[in-house]
Amino acid sequence: MKRSIRWTVAGGCTLAAAALLAACGSMSGGGKSGTSFFVTSSGSGKGADLGGLAGADQQCQKLAATAGAGDKTWRAYLSTQPANGQPGVNARDRIGSGPWRNAKGVVIATDVANLHSASNNLNKQTALTEKGDVVNGRGDTRTCTTS
């Protein structure tokens, strides 16, 4: 059985202000920051073109570094399908075995099985950005600015 984590954000900002959200995780729990899992606060600026897994990983690393958590190797929680003779990559195999903590130190999952179960601790208050902010969603008030 194939299961996936899906993030959906609805909003009232213009399409130009929309960002693709992805989850990022770290295989190591050590380092200066206790953070080991976050939802990205911004995309790369290219919409859904993440530049493959390497580009998505680079975006995770960049955002983690700006939040003071760049002392770990960060990977996007994304999978790929087999293509052109290359094997697929499963997101479950990319971010270690847990536990994972958000930017406020709260454990969001203890291991991979828990991450994919109904008993994980992923909810609006715990699925935070690398900055520790709650991700706006349906029904939330957004402040959009233009330049």
C-alpha positions in Angstrom: 0.0 0.0 0.0 1.4 3.4 -1.0 0.7 6.3 1.3 1.9 9.9 1.0 1.9 13.1 3.0 0.2 15.9 1.2 0.2 19.5 2.2 -2.5 21.8 0.8 -2.6 25.5 1.3 -5.5 27.7 0.1 -5.2 31.4 0.2 -6.3 34.7 -1.0 -2.9 36.0 -2.2 -2.2 36.4 -5.8 -0.7 33.5 -7.7 2.7 35.3 -7.9 2.9 35.2 -4.2 2.1 31.5 -3.9 4.9 29.2 -2.8 5.3 25.5 -3.1 5.4 23.9 0.3 7.5 20.9 1.1 8.7 19.1 4.2 12.4 18.9 5.0 14.1 16.5 7.4 17.5 15.8 8.7 19.0 12.4 9.2 20.9 13.6 12.3 19.4 14.9 15.5 22.6 16.6 16.7 24.0 20.0 16.0 23.4 23.4 17.4 19.7 23.3 16.6 17.4 20.7 17.8 15.3 21.1 14.7 15.1 18.1 12.5 11.9 18.6 10.5 10.2 21.6 9.0 7.7 22.8 6.4 9.4 25.2 4.0 8.4 28.8 4.5 9.2 29.6 0.8 9.8 28.0 -2.5 12.7 28.4 -4.8 10.9 31.0 -6.9 10.4 28.6 -9.8 7.0 27.2 -8.9 6.9 23.4 -8.9 10.3 23.2 -10.6 12.4 22.2 -7.7 15.4 21.1 -9.8 14.9 17.5 -8.9 15.8 16.0 -5.5 19.1 17.8 -5.5 17.4 21.2 -6.1 14.8 20.5 -3.4 17.5 19.4 -1.0 19.5 22.6 -1.7 16.4 24.7 -0.9 15.9 22.8 2.4 19.6 23.4 3.3 19.4 27.1 2.4 16.3 27.7 4.5 17.7 25.7 7.4 20.9 27.7 7.3 19.0 31.0 7.4 17.2 29.8 10.5 20.4 28.8 12.2 20.0 25.0 11.6 22.4 24.6 8.7 24.8 22.5 10.7 23.1 19.3 9.5 22.5 17.7 6.1 18.9 18.5 5.1 16.8 16.6 2.6 13.4 17.2 1.0 10.8 14.7 2.0 10.1 13.8 -1.6 10.0 10.6 -3.6 10.7 9.9 -7.3 9.4 7.3 -9.7 11.7 4.9 -11.6 12.6 6.5 -15.0 15.1 6.1 -17.7 16.6 2.9 -16.2 17.1 4.6 -12.8 15.4 3.3 -9.7 12.9 5.3 -7.8 13.7 7.0 -4.5 11.4 6.7 -1.5 11.0 9.7 0.8 11.0 7.4 3.8 14.6 6.5 3.1 15.9 10.0 2.8 15.5 11.6 6.2 16.7 8.9 8.6 14.9 7.0 11.3 13.8 9.7 13.6 12.8 11.1 16.0 12.1 14.4 14.4 11.6 17.7 16.2 10.1 21.0 14.9 11.8 24.4 15.3 10.4 24.7 18.8 11.8 21.3 19.9 8.5 19.4 19.9 8.7 15.8 18.7 6.5 15.5 15.6 7.3 11.8 15.0 9.4 9.2 16.9 10.2 7.0 13.8 9.2 6.4 10.2 6.2 4.2 11.2 5.0 6.9 13.6 5.5 9.6 10.9 3.1 7.8 8.6 0.5 6.8 11.2 -2.5 8.6 12.6 -0.7 8.9 15.9 2.1 11.2 14.6 2.2 14.7 16.1 1.8 16.6 12.9 -0.9 19.2 13.1 -1.4 22.9 12.5 0.4 23.9 15.7 3.4 21.5 15.2 4.0 21.4 11.4 6.1 24.6 11.6 8.4 26.3 9.2 12.1 26.4 9.7 11.5 29.8 11.5 9.1 28.2 13.9 6.0 29.8 12.3 2.6 28.2 11.8 1.9 27.6 8.1 -1.2 29.6 6.9 -4.0 27.6 5.5 -7.7 27.7 4.7 -9.5 30.1 6.8 -6.4 31.9 8.0 -5.9 35.6 7.5 -3.0 36.4 5.3 -1.2 39.6 5.0 0.1 40.0 1.4 2.3 42.8 0.3 3.3 43.9 -3.1 6.5 45.6 -4.2 
